[in-house]
Amino acid sequence: MTAEQKTLAFVVYPGLTPLDLVGPLQVLSALAQLDPGYRTVVVGATKDTVGTDTPLSVAPSHTFDEVPSPYAVLVPGGTVPTLRAMADERLLAWLGTAAAGAELVTSVCTGALILGAAGLLEGKRATTHWMFRDLLTGLGATPVADRWVEDGRVITAAGVSAGIDLALHLVERLAGRQIATNVQFAIEYDPEPPQGGLDWANQPYGDLKPLREHTLRAGLADNPELLGKLLAHT
């Protein structure tokens, strides 16, 4: 690391969703290759490999202690393990310290709930996965149904794949539209899903509501006070 480099820190914790992490990491690593003024790191409590919610495991490149003052922070999401991480005191302490001096504090999917647990969404407009968006109210935020939401230095993305959109926006914010477009071409990001776009007027919330409730109660079984706080606003 050179004195001029700005560190973009991606947080890992056990059980995260890989695409929440790897999508934005790929985009912003491309920025770091094009602009030596930036570097990407993956931070965790230790450098031990952690599991994800797929068969893939990931290993941090740095510990929290090695990256006390990043330029930007990104927190990925997940399901039950992410809710458990809302009570991870070491993670929350590092986020509080790192975010205090960071120029950008960002999240993907339910990573926003971890930001909220760290007190970083108070009074902010924010988004997360559509199935958990209303829970943001219990964390002091105003939920917004957008692909990504920017409120000053706090930028949150909706579910999983929205992290790529967030990251491309960050590249444009940091380095300009041309470089962001170059990165988009480099990763050939031009989605055309076989099923077409999502029909938000007919989202399957009713079918998935039991899954949501199970996820909340499983993830926050040891934190009933937080569970009650979140459910009180739904």
N, C-alpha and C positions, 0 to 999 in steps of 0.2 A: 504493500500500500504506500502510495506517495502522499506527501502532505496535502496535495491539491485534490486528491480523490474524495468523492462523496460516496459514502457507504449506503447501499440499499440492502436492508436486512430483512430476510424472510424467516419467519418463526416456524419452528417445528415442535410438535408435541405428540405423544402417542395417540394413534387412532385418527389422525386427520385425513381429509380427502385429498389424494394426490393431485388431481387436476387443479384444485384450488391453489396449490403451491406451484406446481410445475408449469402450468400455463403462463401465469405472470412472470415466473422466473425465466422461462425461455425468452419472453419478450424483452425483459429488462436486461438479461444477459447479452442479448443482441445489441442493446443500447450501449452497454459497457464495452463491447467489441468495437463499436463504431466511434465511441467517444471515451478516450482514456481517463476522462475526468470522473468517471463513475466506476464503481465495482459492485458486484453482487456477492453477498454472503448468505449462508443458511445457518441460523443460530438456534441453539437449544440449551437446555440446562446442562447437558454434558455432550460429548461427541459420540456417545453410544448410538448405535442404530436404533431407530424406533419404528414400530409397525404402523401401518395405515389401515384404512377400512377396505383395502384390497390386499392381494398377496404381496404387493410391493412394499419393501421397507426402505427407509431413507436415513442417511447419516448427516448430521450437521457438519458444516465446515469449521464452525467456530462455536464457542460457548458464549453464554450471556455475558460472562465476566470479560471476555475478550472484545466485546463490541458494546461498550457502555453508552456510546453517543453516536448512533447512526444518523445519517441525513434523512432516511426514510425507513419506515417500518411497515411490513405487510404481514397480516395474520390470516392464515387460511382457516376454513371451517371444517365441518364434519357433522356427525350426528351425536350419539350418546357420549363418545369420548370428548367432544368439544364442550358439551354441557358440563362434564366433569372438570374440564380445564378451567371453567369459570371460577373454580375454587382453588386453583393451583397457585398458592401464595408466591412461590418463586417466580413463576411466569408473570403474574400480575405485578409483582414488585419491579421486575425488569422492565415491563411495559411502561409502568408509571415513570420510571427514571428515564428510559430511552425516549419516550414520547415528550417529556418535558422540554428537551432540546431539539427534537426532530422537526424538520421543515414539513414533512408529510407523514401522516398517520393513516394507514389504509388497511382494509380487510376485504376478504372475499367470502361470500356466503355467510354461514353462521359464525365466521370469525368476528363479525360485528358484535356478537353477544359477548365474546371475550373482551373486546374493546370496551363494551358497556360495563362489564363487571369490573374493569380497571378504572372506571369513572371517566372514560375518555369521550363518551357520547352525550354527556349532560348538555342539554340545550341545543343539540345538533340535529340537523336533518340527516337521515341515514336510511339505508336499505339493507336487506339481507335476503336469504332464500324466501320465496313467497309464502311458504308454509309457516314460517316463523316470524314474518315481518311485524305482526302486531305486538310481539313480545318486546320490541324495542321501546315501546311506551313505558314499560316497567323499569327501563334502564335510563330514563330521562331523555330519550331521543324522540324525534318526530318521524314516524315511519313514512317513507316515500316509495311509491311503486314505480321506480325507474330502474333501468339496467345498471346504472351507477349514479351515485349522488355525491356531489362535491359541496362541502360546507367549510370554506376556508381551507385549512391544512388537513382536515379530516375528509377522506374520500372512501366510501364504502361501495362494494359491488354486490349485486344480487347473486343468485345461485350459481355455483361451480363455473360453468363456461363463461359467465359474465366477467370473471377475473381477467380474461384475455382482453376484453374491451377496456376494462379499467387500466390495465397495463399499457395498452396502446395510447390511451388518453394521457397517462403519466409521461410516456415518451414524448408526446407532442408538447405537453406542458414544460418538460425539462429541456428538450432539444429542438423543438420546432416541428412543423407539419411534414416537411420533406423527409426528415429522418424517420418520423413515425410511419410514413407511407413506405419508406424503404424497408423498415422492419416488418410491416404487414406483408409486403411482397416476399421477404425472406422466409417467413413462416407460412406463406401462401394461405393467409387467413381470409377466406371468402366463403363463409358458410352458406351451404344450400342443402339443408337437411332433407332426407328423402320424404319425410312426412310434411314438409313445408313449415311455415312459422307456427308458433304456439297460438292456440285460440284462447286468449285470456278470459273471454266471456264464458267459456265452458271449462274452466280449470277443474280438476278432479278433487277438489278439497274435501267434499263430503266423503268420498271413498277413502281418502288418506287421513282423515281426522283421527281415527283410532291409532294409526301409526304415529302421528304427531304426539298424541297424549302418552303413548307408551314410551316414546323417545324422551319426552320431558321428564316423566316420572322415573325412568331408569337412569337417566343422566344426572338427575338432581336428587336422587334418593337420600344422599347424605347431606343435602343442603335444603331442607324443607322450607327454611325462611325465604331463600331466593326463589324456590319453586312457587311459593305462595305469592310472592311479590310479582312474579311474571304473570301468573294466571289471573291475578286480581284485575289486570287490565285487558283481559281478553273476553 
